[in-house]
Amino acid sequence: MRKLGWAGPVGLLLSVAGGFVYAVTRELGVVALFLIWVGLLLLFLYLYLNFQDLVRLVSRRSTRYGANTAVMILIFLVIIGVVSAMSVKYKWRLDLTDSKRYTLSPQTIKILRSLDRDVEAIAFYRSDERTRQAMFDLLKEYSYYSPHFKFWFIDPDKRPAEAARYGITSYRTTLIRSGNRQEIVGFESEEKVTNALIRVLSDKEKVIYFTKGHGENSIEGLEKGGYRAAKDSIERENYRVKELFLMGVEQVPEDASLVVISGPKKDLVEGEVEKLRAYVEAGGRLLVMLDPALLPALEGYLEGYGFEIGDNIIVDKLGQIFGTNYLTPVVTDYNKAHPLTKEFNLATFFPVARTVEIKDEPTRGNYTLARTGPSSWAVTEMSALEADQIEFVPGRDRKGPLGIAAVSVIKIEEKGRKDEELKKWAKLFVVGDSDFANNTNINLAGNRDFFLNIVNWLNEETSMISIRKKEADISPLVLTLTQGRLVFWLSVVIVPSVVVVIGIGVLMRRRMRS
């Protein structure tokens, strides 16, 4: 007969209660110590008085089997614990949403992995703020991709002095800072946090000029052919966008990091070409987007750098498969030897485009970067486009693949200096279409990313060359009438009625047996 059999369970219960008190209060106070100590004393007394009984119990076969089972369960729990602990540091997740809304964009990841300086994010949220967890999860993702990115939270109600020290006067505010630069973010948005990150990392704001006066696409135009969406996208990349009337200035402004000529309808005069020539020969960057039109002065200037600009229109019936027309070439073939396109894998669409090519010379920085598919061809006789059936005519038309975008890098040496480090590099990028980046088409497939990557590469912002995050959208499940009826009958009629019948049958069988 066991002596003081109650001492064991009571001692165990008191020890567990003491541990619970410690877990809640986080202090090993008098109450927790008393409960744990008394519990241990009772357990010791129980084991001492019932030692022989415990030995006989352990020697039983059933006890050994039980002990083996307990050991296996313990090992299993240890393995689960180790896996859980490792998963905190070495995690891998899969985002199955169509727009990857729970994953940072490749552009943000690329910027974070290229960080060479410390960046701090200080989030000012109340402890009970509903959106606090969303910002915590977002900043946690940022810190995962770079050890240089640190973040912490401050509750302005509990630590008002710190909030005042940082100049924060409102809740739900995040301060991004690096060195002497800082930016404030007001919402839980990856786009806003990344834009703030770019701004604090930039040494100065770069200015991009769009020329006007020749029928170019207007950067303020809200119509289908306008470039307002392109302007807004560029400004989100932390650039300033301005207009440039070449005829009204003596030279291209000194603060121009890039000059863009977008779809001119009229040719440049000789004086304007000379201003562009002087700008490029001083190490400037020029982006020219040419629609099919006769522009001898501008085309002649570009041909002087090796560009081959076709007096033609590209026909590509592959565009009809994607819901466009045969005058919208589809491009999926990119030059993988160039940093701008080596990782680019999205389709791009160029409505009413002409061919633009250059002889590939990697040592001189000359590349044809984008080509149409083999099903395309170039038409030089515009009357052929008026036929009811447009077909490729050997000897008259030029068969694809056809170049549609090309780049040239020009080495500029400063006069009187031979030091290699003092050489400048001018860049010229020519695209055979301007409509691909207008308000109507910039959101088609990879058009926006391709356009912005061109801008960033010309500005030597290589960390910005990437694929941007898609906007979160709604993906409704649309059912046909037949599918809707099938769902209704299965979920509302058939399954519930089968369950009811089975229940009635079981109940009746039990009554018959009784």
C-alpha positions in Angstrom: 0.0 0.0 0.0 1.4 3.4 -1.0 2.2 5.8 1.8 1.0 9.4 1.4 -0.1 8.6 -2.2 -1.6 12.1 -2.4 1.8 13.8 -2.0 3.0 13.0 -5.5 0.1 14.5 -7.5 -0.2 17.4 -5.1 3.6 18.1 -5.3 3.5 18.0 -9.1 0.5 20.3 -9.2 2.1 22.8 -6.9 5.3 22.8 -9.0 3.4 23.4 -12.2 1.4 26.2 -10.6 4.6 27.9 -9.5 6.0 27.6 -13.0 2.8 29.1 -14.4 3.0 32.1 -12.0 6.6 32.7 -13.1 5.6 32.5 -16.8 2.8 35.1 -16.3 4.6 37.6 -14.0 8.1 37.1 -15.5 9.4 37.4 -11.9 10.6 34.6 -9.6 8.8 36.1 -6.6 7.8 34.8 -3.2 4.6 33.1 -4.4 6.3 31.3 -7.3 9.3 30.2 -5.2 7.0 29.0 -2.4 4.8 26.9 -4.7 7.8 25.4 -6.6 9.7 24.6 -3.4 6.8 23.0 -1.5 5.9 21.0 -4.6 9.4 19.7 -4.9 9.5 18.8 -1.2 6.2 16.8 -1.5 7.6 15.0 -4.7 10.8 14.1 -2.8 8.8 12.8 0.2 6.5 10.7 -2.1 9.5 9.2 -4.0 11.3 8.3 -0.7 8.3 6.7 0.9 7.2 4.7 -2.2 10.7 3.8 -3.6 10.1 0.0 -3.5 6.7 0.3 -5.1 8.2 2.4 -7.8 11.0 -0.1 -8.5 8.5 -2.9 -8.9 6.5 -0.7 -11.2 9.5 0.1 -13.4 10.4 -3.6 -13.6 7.1 -4.5 -15.2 7.0 -5.2 -19.0 4.1 -2.9 -19.5 6.0 -0.1 -17.8 9.0 -0.6 -20.1 6.8 -0.5 -23.1 5.3 2.6 -21.8 8.7 4.1 -21.1 9.8 3.3 -24.7 6.7 5.0 -26.0 7.3 8.1 -23.9 11.0 8.3 -25.0 9.9 8.0 -28.7 7.3 10.8 -28.1 9.9 12.9 -26.4 12.4 12.4 -29.3 9.7 13.3 -31.8 8.9 16.5 -29.9 12.6 17.4 -29.7 12.9 16.9 -33.5 9.8 19.1 -34.1 11.3 21.7 -31.8 14.6 21.7 -33.6 12.9 22.0 -37.0 10.7 24.9 -35.7 13.8 26.7 -34.3 15.7 26.3 -37.6 12.7 27.4 -39.6 12.8 30.8 -37.8 16.3 31.5 -39.2 16.2 29.4 -42.4 12.7 29.9 -43.9 11.3 29.3 -47.3 7.8 30.4 -48.3 5.7 30.1 -51.4 3.4 32.9 -52.4 0.6 31.5 -54.6 -1.3 34.7 -55.2 -1.4 35.8 -58.8 0.1 39.3 -58.1 2.6 38.0 -55.4 1.0 40.5 -52.9 2.6 38.8 -49.9 6.2 38.9 -51.4 8.5 41.8 -51.9 9.1 42.7 -55.5 12.3 41.7 -57.2 13.2 45.4 -57.5 13.0 45.9 -53.7 14.9 42.7 -53.0 17.6 43.8 -55.5 18.0 47.2 -53.7 18.1 45.6 -50.3 20.8 43.1 -51.3 22.9 45.8 -52.8 22.9 48.0 -49.6 26.4 49.1 -48.6 25.3 51.3 -45.7 23.1 51.0 -42.7 19.5 52.0 -43.0 17.1 52.4 -40.0 13.4 52.3 -40.0 11.7 53.6 -36.9 7.9 53.0 -36.8 5.7 55.0 -34.4 2.6 53.0 -33.7 0.5 52.5 -30.6 0.8 49.1 -29.1 -2.9 48.4 -29.8 -2.8 50.0 -33.3 -4.7 47.8 -35.7 -2.3 48.2 -38.6 0.9 47.8 -36.5 1.2 44.1 -37.3 1.0 44.8 -41.1 3.9 47.3 -40.8 5.9 44.9 -38.6 5.5 42.1 -41.1 6.6 44.4 -44.0 9.7 45.7 -42.2 10.5 42.2 -41.1 10.7 41.2 -44.8 13.0 44.1 -45.5 15.4 43.1 -42.7 15.4 39.5 -43.9 17.1 40.5 -47.2 19.8 42.8 -45.8 21.7 42.9 -42.5 22.1 46.6 -43.1 18.4 47.2 -42.7 17.3 47.5 -39.0 14.0 48.5 -37.6 12.2 49.0 -34.3 8.9 50.3 -33.0 8.2 53.2 -30.6 4.8 53.7 -28.9 4.4 57.6 -28.8 2.0 57.3 -25.9 4.5 55.4 -23.7 7.7 57.1 -25.0 6.6 60.7 -26.0 10.1 62.1 -25.4 11.6 59.9 -28.2 8.8 60.7 -30.6 9.4 64.4 -30.0 13.2 63.9 -30.5 12.6 62.5 -33.9 10.1 65.2 -34.7 7.1 62.8 -35.1 3.7 64.3 -34.1 1.3 61.6 -35.5 0.6 57.9 -35.1 1.1 55.4 -37.9 4.3 57.0 -39.1 7.5 55.4 -40.1 10.9 57.2 -40.3 13.4 55.8 -42.8 16.9 57.2 -42.4 20.5 56.7 -43.5 23.3 59.0 -42.6 22.0 62.6 -42.7 19.1 61.8 -45.0 15.6 60.8 -43.8 12.1 60.3 -45.2 8.7 59.8 -43.6 6.3 57.1 -44.7 2.6 57.3 -43.6 1.2 54.0 -44.7 1.9 50.2 -44.7 3.0 50.1 -48.4 6.0 48.4 -50.0 6.0 51.0 -52.8 6.1 53.9 -50.3 8.8 52.3 -48.1 11.0 51.4 -51.1 10.6 54.9 -52.6 11.7 56.4 -49.2 14.6 53.9 -49.1 15.7 55.0 -52.6 15.5 58.7 -51.6 17.6 58.3 -48.5 20.2 56.3 -50.5 20.4 58.8 -53.3 23.2 61.4 -53.1 21.2 63.9 -55.2 18.0 64.0 -57.2 18.5 63.4 -60.9 16.6 65.4 -63.5 15.2 63.9 -66.7 14.2 66.3 -69.6 11.6 65.4 -72.2 11.9 67.5 -75.3 8.9 69.4 -76.8 8.1 71.5 -79.8 8.2 68.7 -82.5 4.9 67.0 -81.7 6.4 64.7 -79.0 4.2 62.9 -76.5 3.2 65.3 -73.7 4.3 64.3 -70.2 1.2 66.1 -68.9 -1.2 64.6 -71.4 -4.0 62.5 -70.0 -5.3 61.3 -73.3 -4.5 57.8 -74.7 -1.3 58.9 -76.4 -0.1 61.0 -73.5 2.9 60.3 -71.3 1.4 61.3 -67.9 1.5 57.7 -66.6 5.1 57.4 -67.7 6.0 60.6 -66.0 4.4 59.5 -62.7 6.2 56.1 -62.9 9.6 57.9 -63.4 9.0 60.2 -60.5 8.2 57.2 -58.3 11.7 56.0 -59.1 13.0 59.2 -57.4 13.7 61.3 -60.5 12.5 64.8 -61.3 10.9 65.2 -64.7 10.9 68.4 -66.7 10.2 69.6 -70.3 12.9 71.0 -72.6 12.3 73.3 -75.5 15.6 72.8 -77.3 15.1 75.8 -79.7 14.7 78.1 -76.8 17.9 77.3 -74.9 21.6 77.8 -75.7 22.5 74.3 -74.6 21.1 71.3 -72.8 20.8 72.2 -69.1 23.8 71.1 -67.0 21.6 69.3 -64.5 20.2 66.9 -67.1 21.0 63.3 -66.3 19.0 62.1 -69.3 17.3 63.7 -72.3 14.3 61.9 -73.8 12.9 62.5 -77.3 9.5 60.7 -77.4 7.8 60.2 -80.7 8.5 63.5 -82.6 6.2 64.2 -85.5 8.5 67.0 -87.0 12.2 66.8 -87.5 14.8 68.7 -85.5 16.6 71.7 -87.0 20.3 71.7 -87.4 20.9 73.9 -84.3 19.0 71.5 -82.1 20.9 68.5 -83.4 24.2 70.4 -82.6 23.0 71.0 -79.0 22.3 67.3 -78.6 25.7 66.4 -80.1 27.5 68.7 -77.7 25.5 67.2 -74.8 26.4 63.6 -75.8 30.0 64.4 -76.5 30.3 65.8 -72.9 29.1 62.5 -71.5 25.4 62.9 -71.7 22.6 60.3 -72.0 20.0 60.3 -74.7 16.9 58.2 -75.2 15.2 58.5 -78.6 11.9 56.8 -79.3 11.0 57.0 -83.0 7.7 56.2 -84.6 7.5 55.4 -88.3 8.0 58.9 -89.8 10.5 60.7 -92.1 13.0 62.6 -89.8 16.2 62.9 -91.8 18.1 65.2 -89.5 17.5 63.2 -86.3 17.9 59.8 -88.1 21.1 61.0 -89.8 22.5 62.1 -86.4 21.8 58.7 -84.9 23.1 56.8 -87.9 26.4 58.6 -87.3 26.8 56.5 -84.1 26.1 53.2 -86.0 22.3 52.9 -85.6 20.4 51.4 -88.5 16.9 52.9 -88.5 14.5 51.4 -91.0 12.1 53.3 -93.1 9.4 50.6 -92.6 6.6 49.3 -90.4 6.8 45.9 -88.6 4.0 43.4 -89.1 3.6 40.6 -86.6 0.5 38.5 -86.6 1.5 37.0 -83.3 0.0 40.2 -81.8 -3.5 39.0 -82.7 -3.1 36.0 -80.4 -2.6 38.4 -77.5 -5.6 40.5 -78.4 -3.8 43.3 -80.3 -3.5 43.8 -84.0 -0.9 42.7 -86.6 0.8 46.1 -86.4 1.7 45.5 -82.8 5.0 43.4 -82.7 5.4 41.2 -79.6 9.0 41.0 -78.3 10.2 38.1 -76.1 13.8 37.8 -77.5 16.2 40.0 -75.4 20.0 40.2 -75.6 21.2 38.2 -72.5 24.7 39.6 -72.8 23.7 43.1 -71.7 23.0 44.0 -68.0 19.7 45.8 -68.9 18.1 42.7 -70.5 20.0 39.7 -69.2 17.3 39.0 -66.5 14.3 40.5 -68.3 11.8 37.8 -69.3 8.5 39.6 -69.8 6.8 40.1 -73.2 6.6 43.7 -74.5 4.3 45.2 -77.1 5.2 48.0 -79.5 2.2 49.4 -81.5 3.1 50.6 -85.0 6.9 50.2 -84.8 9.9 50.5 -87.1 13.2 48.5 -87.0 16.1 49.8 -85.1 19.4 47.9 -85.0 23.1 48.2 -84.5 26.0 45.9 -85.3 26.8 44.0 -82.1 30.2 45.1 -80.8 30.4 44.3 -77.0 33.9 45.9 -76.8 32.4 49.2 -78.0 29.1 48.9 -76.0 26.9 48.4 -79.1 24.0 46.0 -78.7 20.7 45.3 -80.4 18.7 44.5 -77.2 15.3 43.5 -78.3 14.1 41.6 -81.4 10.7 40.5 -82.7 9.8 36.9 -83.4 10.4 34.9 -86.6 6.7 35.3 -87.6 7.2 39.1 -88.1 8.4 41.0 -91.1 9.1 44.6 -92.1 7.1 46.3 -94.8 8.7 49.1 -96.7 5.8 49.8 -99.2 3.1 51.3 -97.1 0.5 50.6 -99.8 0.9 46.9 -98.9 -0.8 47.6 -95.5 -4.0 48.6 -97.3 -4.6 45.1 -98.7 -7.4 42.9 -97.2 -4.9 40.1 -96.6 -1.5 41.2 -95.5 1.1 38.5 -96.3 4.9 38.3 -96.4 6.2 38.9 -99.9 9.8 37.5 -100.5 12.1 40.0 -102.2 9.9 42.9 -101.1 9.6 42.5 -97.3 12.3 41.7 -94.8 11.7 38.6 -92.7 12.1 38.6 -88.9 13.5 38.4 -86.3 13.9 42.2 -86.4 15.6 44.5 -84.0 13.4 47.1 -82.3 15.7 48.6 -79.7 19.4 49.2 -79.7 22.1 50.9 -77.5 25.5 52.4 -78.0 28.1 53.5 -75.4 30.5 56.2 -76.5 33.8 56.7 -74.7 34.6 60.4 -74.2 38.1 61.5 -73.1 38.6 64.9 -71.5 40.9 67.1 -73.5 44.5 67.3 -72.4 44.1 64.3 -70.0 45.1 60.7 -70.5 44.2 59.3 -67.1 41.9 56.3 -67.6 39.8 57.3 -64.6 38.9 60.6 -66.1 37.2 59.2 -69.2 33.5 59.7 -69.5 30.9 57.4 -71.1 28.0 58.8 -73.1 25.0 56.5 -73.8 22.5 56.5 -76.6 19.4 54.3 -76.6 17.0 54.2 -79.6 13.6 52.4 -79.7 11.6 52.1 -82.9 8.3 53.1 -81.2 7.1 55.5 -78.6 3.5 54.3 -78.1 4.7 51.3 -76.0 5.1 53.7 -73.0 2.0 55.9 -73.4 -1.0 56.0 -71.1 -2.8 53.3 -73.0 0.0 50.7 -73.4 2.4 51.3 -70.5 0.6 48.7 -68.3 0.7 46.0 -71.0 2.7 43.0 -69.8 6.3 44.1 -69.4 6.1 47.6 -71.0 6.4 49.6 -67.8 9.3 47.6 -66.5 11.2 47.7 -69.8 10.7 51.5 -70.1 11.8 52.2 -66.5 14.8 49.8 -66.8 16.0 51.8 -69.8 15.7 55.0 -67.8 17.5 53.5 -64.8 20.3 52.0 -66.9 20.9 55.2 -68.7 21.1 57.0 -65.3 23.5 54.2 -64.0 21.1 53.1 -61.4 21.8 49.4 -61.9 20.2 48.4 -58.6 16.8 49.7 -60.0 16.9 47.5 -63.0 14.3 44.8 -62.2 10.7 43.7 -62.4 8.4 45.8 -60.3 5.6 44.5 -58.1 2.2 44.2 -59.6 -0.6 46.2 -58.2 -2.9 44.0 -56.0 -6.0 43.2 -57.8 -9.2 41.2 -57.3 -9.4 37.7 -58.9 -13.1 36.8 -58.8 -14.2 33.3 -59.5 -16.7 33.6 -62.5 -18.9 30.6 -63.0 -21.1 29.7 -65.9 -24.8 29.1 -65.3 -24.3 25.3 -65.4 -21.4 25.5 -63.0 -23.4 27.7 -60.6 -26.3 25.2 -60.6 -23.9 22.3 -60.0 -22.4 24.1 -57.0 -25.9 24.9 -55.6 -27.2 21.4 -55.9 -24.1 19.7 -54.4 -23.7 22.1 -51.5 -27.3 23.0 -50.7 -29.4 19.9 -51.7 -27.4 16.7 -52.3 -24.8 16.7 -49.5 -27.2 17.9 -46.7 -30.0 15.5 -47.8 -27.6 12.5 -47.8 -26.4 13.5 -44.3 -30.0 13.7 -43.0 -30.9 10.3 -44.5 -27.9 8.6 -43.0 -28.7 10.2 -39.6 -32.3 9.0 -39.8 -31.2 5.5 -40.8 -28.7 5.2 -37.8 -31.4 6.4 -35.4 -34.0 3.9 -36.6 -31.5 1.0 -36.4 -30.7 1.8 -32.8 -34.4 1.9 -31.9 -35.0 -1.4 -33.6 -32.2 -3.1 -31.7 -33.4 -1.7 -28.4 
